[in-house]
């Protein structure tokens, strides 16, 4: 539980997944971010293990104090959900969290 009352599934971090084989090694509550540099910005691919029937939102922050929703009401597509976000971070850093609704 976060100070803002949200139940966070995961934050910026890395876990194991196998995109080529179509299987996910992410366990419930695990989270993965793959970040690619494009010009002065980033394209981030956020993946997490989802639970059927749940809705999720993905939020972004540059300083981890305030959060902006980049994807809302994302339906679970077990075993793995993925959202892509393109952003130019002002300080060169971007943080993500996945929130279960």
C-alpha positions as YAML, in Angstrom:
chain: A
units: angstrom
residues:
- id: 1
  name: UNK
  ca: [0.00, 0.00, 0.00]
- id: 2
  name: UNK
  ca: [1.36, 3.40, -1.02]
- id: 3
  name: UNK
  ca: [0.99, 6.63, 1.03]
- id: 4
  name: UNK
  ca: [-1.64, 7.72, -1.54]
- id: 5
  name: UNK
  ca: [-3.68, 4.58, -0.72]
- id: 6
  name: UNK
  ca: [-3.00, 2.73, -3.99]
- id: 7
  name: UNK
  ca: [-2.16, -0.97, -4.10]
- id: 8
  name: UNK
  ca: [0.98, -1.19, -6.20]
- id: 9
  name: UNK
  ca: [1.69, -4.38, -8.11]
- id: 10
  name: UNK
  ca: [5.25, -3.37, -8.94]
- id: 11
  name: UNK
  ca: [7.63, -0.49, -9.41]
- id: 12
  name: UNK
  ca: [10.63, 0.20, -11.63]
- id: 13
  name: UNK
  ca: [12.68, -2.95, -11.68]
- id: 14
  name: UNK
  ca: [13.55, -6.05, -13.64]
- id: 15
  name: UNK
  ca: [12.33, -9.61, -13.69]
- id: 16
  name: UNK
  ca: [12.56, -12.51, -16.13]
- id: 17
  name: UNK
  ca: [10.35, -12.89, -19.18]
- id: 18
  name: UNK
  ca: [10.62, -14.75, -22.46]
- id: 19
  name: UNK
  ca: [9.07, -12.75, -25.31]
- id: 20
  name: UNK
  ca: [10.31, -15.07, -28.07]
- id: 21
  name: UNK
  ca: [8.62, -18.15, -26.65]
- id: 22
  name: UNK
  ca: [5.41, -16.33, -25.66]
- id: 23
  name: UNK
  ca: [5.72, -17.44, -22.04]
- id: 24
  name: UNK
  ca: [6.15, -15.25, -19.01]
- id: 25
  name: UNK
  ca: [8.38, -16.05, -16.07]
- id: 26
  name: UNK
  ca: [7.04, -13.06, -14.16]
- id: 27
  name: UNK
  ca: [5.17, -14.11, -11.05]
- id: 28
  name: UNK
  ca: [2.18, -12.20, -9.69]
- id: 29
  name: UNK
  ca: [3.52, -8.99, -8.19]
- id: 30
  name: UNK
  ca: [6.64, -8.93, -10.37]
- id: 31
  name: UNK
  ca: [7.31, -6.15, -12.82]
- id: 32
  name: UNK
  ca: [9.67, -5.52, -15.73]
- id: 33
  name: UNK
  ca: [10.68, -2.35, -17.58]
- id: 34
  name: UNK
  ca: [12.65, -2.35, -20.83]
- id: 35
  name: UNK
  ca: [13.83, 1.13, -21.76]
- id: 36
  name: UNK
  ca: [15.11, 2.11, -25.19]
- id: 37
  name: UNK
  ca: [16.64, 5.51, -25.95]
- id: 38
  name: UNK
  ca: [15.10, 7.40, -28.87]
- id: 39
  name: UNK
  ca: [16.59, 10.83, -29.54]
- id: 40
  name: UNK
  ca: [16.41, 12.75, -26.27]
- id: 41
  name: UNK
  ca: [13.62, 10.55, -24.89]
- id: 42
  name: UNK
  ca: [12.82, 7.00, -23.94]
- id: 43
  name: UNK
  ca: [10.38, 4.37, -25.11]
- id: 44
  name: UNK
  ca: [9.63, 2.25, -22.07]
- id: 45
  name: UNK
  ca: [7.87, -1.10, -22.28]
- id: 46
  name: UNK
  ca: [6.30, -1.97, -18.93]
- id: 47
  name: UNK
  ca: [5.27, -5.61, -18.38]
- id: 48
  name: UNK
  ca: [3.72, -7.35, -15.40]
- id: 49
  name: UNK
  ca: [2.09, -10.64, -14.47]
- id: 50
  name: UNK
  ca: [-1.66, -10.07, -14.43]
- id: 51
  name: UNK
  ca: [-4.53, -11.78, -12.66]
- id: 52
  name: UNK
  ca: [-7.60, -12.61, -14.79]
- id: 53
  name: UNK
  ca: [-10.56, -10.34, -14.07]
- id: 54
  name: UNK
  ca: [-8.45, -7.48, -12.63]
- id: 55
  name: UNK
  ca: [-8.03, -3.96, -14.00]
- id: 56
  name: UNK
  ca: [-4.73, -2.09, -13.79]
- id: 57
  name: UNK
  ca: [-3.33, 1.36, -14.36]
- id: 58
  name: UNK
  ca: [0.25, 2.27, -15.20]
- id: 59
  name: UNK
  ca: [1.62, 5.48, -13.73]
- id: 60
  name: UNK
  ca: [4.78, 7.51, -14.42]
- id: 61
  name: UNK
  ca: [6.80, 9.88, -12.26]
- id: 62
  name: UNK
  ca: [10.03, 11.80, -12.72]
- id: 63
  name: UNK
  ca: [10.73, 12.28, -8.99]
- id: 64
  name: UNK
  ca: [8.47, 9.66, -7.30]
- id: 65
  name: UNK
  ca: [6.41, 12.32, -5.51]
- id: 66
  name: UNK
  ca: [3.56, 12.86, -7.96]
- id: 67
  name: UNK
  ca: [2.28, 10.28, -10.46]
- id: 68
  name: UNK
  ca: [0.65, 10.66, -13.88]
- id: 69
  name: UNK
  ca: [-1.54, 7.89, -15.29]
- id: 70
  name: UNK
  ca: [-0.24, 6.79, -18.71]
- id: 71
  name: UNK
  ca: [-2.65, 3.84, -19.14]
- id: 72
  name: UNK
  ca: [-5.90, 3.34, -17.25]
- id: 73
  name: UNK
  ca: [-8.39, 0.48, -16.94]
- id: 74
  name: UNK
  ca: [-6.02, -1.99, -18.57]
- id: 75
  name: UNK
  ca: [-7.74, -5.36, -18.59]
- id: 76
  name: UNK
  ca: [-5.74, -8.39, -17.55]
- id: 77
  name: UNK
  ca: [-4.41, -10.44, -20.44]
- id: 78
  name: UNK
  ca: [-2.86, -13.25, -18.44]
- id: 79
  name: UNK
  ca: [-0.19, -14.28, -18.10]
- id: 80
  name: UNK
  ca: [1.46, -10.98, -19.13]
- id: 81
  name: UNK
  ca: [0.29, -7.41, -19.69]
- id: 82
  name: UNK
  ca: [2.40, -4.86, -21.56]
- id: 83
  name: UNK
  ca: [2.09, -1.08, -21.94]
- id: 84
  name: UNK
  ca: [4.42, 1.17, -23.93]
- id: 85
  name: UNK
  ca: [5.16, 4.79, -22.97]
- id: 86
  name: UNK
  ca: [7.24, 7.37, -24.86]
- id: 87
  name: UNK
  ca: [8.53, 10.31, -22.86]
- id: 88
  name: UNK
  ca: [11.36, 12.86, -22.64]
- id: 89
  name: UNK
  ca: [12.25, 12.89, -18.92]
- id: 90
  name: UNK
  ca: [13.35, 16.33, -17.68]
- id: 91
  name: UNK
  ca: [16.07, 14.93, -15.40]
- id: 92
  name: UNK
  ca: [16.98, 11.87, -17.48]
- id: 93
  name: UNK
  ca: [15.08, 9.50, -15.17]
- id: 94
  name: UNK
  ca: [11.59, 8.05, -15.30]
- id: 95
  name: UNK
  ca: [9.88, 5.77, -12.78]
- id: 96
  name: UNK
  ca: [6.81, 3.56, -13.26]
- id: 97
  name: UNK
  ca: [4.36, 1.75, -11.06]
- id: 98
  name: UNK
  ca: [1.53, -0.63, -11.87]
- id: 99
  name: UNK
  ca: [-1.58, -0.22, -9.74]
- id: 100
  name: UNK
  ca: [-4.22, -2.94, -9.26]
- id: 101
  name: UNK
  ca: [-7.77, -1.59, -9.17]
...
